[in-house]
Amino acid sequence: MKTLYQCYYHKFGGGEPRNMMCREYVFEYINMIENIIKEGIEKGELIDGDSSVIASGIFGFTCSTMV
């Protein structure tokens, strides 16, 4: 039985066009979230922090709830 990590790595880590497209979209979505976080920090709506780490965490949490 494959683990979730193995499935994720197979789909995300491969060099086939589909894998590369998936990887590009993941980074695009994380960048969108990061920009929203940066905007919130600038407006004082969010506390200051590493926006890339926060964005990755939000993306990961969102993905984990879809499984």
BALUM-427209 format. One line per 5 residues: number of its first residue (from 1); their letters; for each residue x, y, z of N, C-alpha, C. Coordinates in steps of 0.1 Angstrom, whole numbers, plus 2048, in hexadecimal, padded with zeros to 3 digits. Each point is the difference from the previous one (the first is absolute). Layout:
BALUM-427209
NUM> a> X Y Z X Y Z X Y Z; ... .
end
This chain:
BALUM-427209
1> mktly> 808 7F4 800 7F8 80C 800 809 80C 800; 7FD 809 7F7 808 80D 7FF 7FC 809 80B; 80A 807 806 7FD 80A 809 7FC 80D 7F9; 7FB 809 808 7FC 80D 7FA 80D 807 7FB; 80B 7FF 807 80C 806 7FC 805 7FB 7F2 .
6> qcyyh> 7FF 7F3 7FE 804 7F9 7F4 7F8 805 7F4; 7F3 801 803 7F7 805 7F5 803 80E 7FD; 802 809 80A 803 80E 7FE 80D 801 7F8; 80A 7F9 804 80D 801 7FA 800 7FB 7F1; 7F8 7F5 7FE 7FF 7FB 7F2 7F9 80A 7F7 .
11> kfggg> 7F6 807 805 7F9 80A 7F7 807 80D 7FF; 807 804 80B 806 80D 800 80F 800 7FC; 806 7F5 803 80F 800 7FE 805 7FA 7F3; 7F7 7FB 7F8 804 7FB 7F3 804 80A 7F6; 805 7FB 7F5 805 809 7F5 7F7 800 7F4 .
16> eprnm> 7F5 7FA 801 7F7 7FF 7F4 7F8 80E 7FF; 7FB 803 7F4 7F9 80D 7FF 7F5 802 80A; 7F8 7F6 803 7F5 801 809 806 804 80E; 80B 7F9 804 806 803 80D 805 80F 801; 806 804 7F5 806 80D 800 7F5 80B 800 .
21> mcrey> 7F5 7FD 7F9 7F4 809 800 7FB 801 80F; 7FE 7F5 806 7FB 800 80E 809 808 809; 80D 7FE 7FF 80A 807 808 7FF 80F 7FE; 7FE 804 7F3 7FF 80F 7FD 7F3 806 806; 7F5 7F8 800 7F4 805 806 801 801 80F .
26> vfeyi> 806 7F6 806 802 801 80F 808 80C 804; 80B 803 7F9 808 80C 803 7F8 80D 7FD; 7F8 800 7F5 7F8 80B 7FD 7F6 803 80B; 7F9 7F6 805 7F6 801 80A 807 805 80D; 80B 7FA 804 807 805 80C 804 80E 7FF .
31> nmien> 805 804 7F4 803 80F 7FE 7F4 809 801; 7F5 7FB 7FB 7F3 808 802 7FD 802 80F; 801 7F5 807 7FD 801 80F 80A 809 806; 80D 7FF 7FD 80B 808 806 7FD 80F 7FD; 7FC 803 7F4 7FD 80E 7FD 7F4 806 809 .
36> iikeg> 7F6 7F7 802 7F5 804 808 805 802 80F; 808 7F8 804 806 801 80E 808 80C 801; 809 803 7F6 808 80C 801 7F7 80D 800; 7F6 800 7F8 7F6 80B 800 7FA 802 80E; 7FC 7F5 806 7FA 800 80E 80A 805 80A .
41> iekge> 80D 7FD 7FF 80A 804 809 802 80F 7FE; 800 805 7F4 802 80E 7FD 7F5 808 806; 7F4 7FB 7FF 7F4 807 805 7FE 7FF 80F; 808 7F8 806 7FF 7FE 80F 7F5 7F6 803; 7FB 7F9 7F7 7F5 7F6 803 806 7F3 805 .
46> lidgd> 80C 7FD 7FD 807 7F4 804 80D 804 807; 804 7F7 80A 80D 803 807 80B 7FD 7F6; 80B 807 803 80C 7FE 7F7 806 7F2 802; 803 7FA 7F4 806 7F3 800 806 7FC 7F3; 805 7F5 7FE 806 7FB 7F4 7F4 7FC 7F6 .
51> ssvia> 7FD 809 7F7 7F4 7FE 7F7 801 7F3 7F8; 80C 7FC 7FC 801 7F4 7F8 7FD 7F3 808; 805 800 80D 7FD 7F5 809 7F1 7FF 803; 7FA 80C 803 7F2 800 803 7F8 7FC 7F4; 803 804 7F4 7F9 7FC 7F4 801 7F1 7FD .
56> sgifg> 80C 7FB 802 802 7F1 7FE 7F8 7F9 80A; 7FF 804 80C 7F8 7FA 80A 7F1 800 7FD; 7FB 80C 7FC 7F2 801 7FC 7FD 7F7 7F4; 809 800 7F6 7FE 7F7 7F5 800 7F1 804; 809 7FC 808 801 7F2 805 7F4 7FC 808 .
61> ftcst> 7FC 809 809 7F4 7FD 808 7F3 7FF 7F7; 7FF 809 7F6 7F5 7FF 7F7 800 7F3 7F8; 80B 7FC 7FB 801 7F4 7F9 7FD 7F4 808; 805 800 80D 7FE 7F4 809 7F1 7FE 803; 7F9 80B 800 7F2 7FF 803 7F7 7FB 7F4 .
66> mv> 806 800 7F5 7F9 7FB 7F4 802 7F1 7FE; 809 7FA 807 803 7F2 7FE 7F6 7F8 808 .
end
